[in-house]
Amino acid sequence: MPTPSCPHTPPCRPADSADHDDARIVSRHPEQGWNLLCNSVVVFDDTGELLPDGRVVAPHRPGRRHIA
């Protein structure tokens, strides 16, 4: 189900979907280390997230790949 107030085409994914962090940034705050997505998710520079219902998603940086 798309985000109800999303004006984008295609609509951004809602905060409760698995791919919610693909939503577009609507407010950038690089000086404070966070961005607000269209679906009301706050994404921090350390990859942690704050969901609209108050739940916290711990930072989830991908593992390092070894290049041969």
Secondary structure, DSSP 8 states (H G I E B T S, - for coil): ---TT--SSS----TTSTTGGGS-EEEEETTTTEEEETTS-EEETTS-EE-TTS-EE-----------
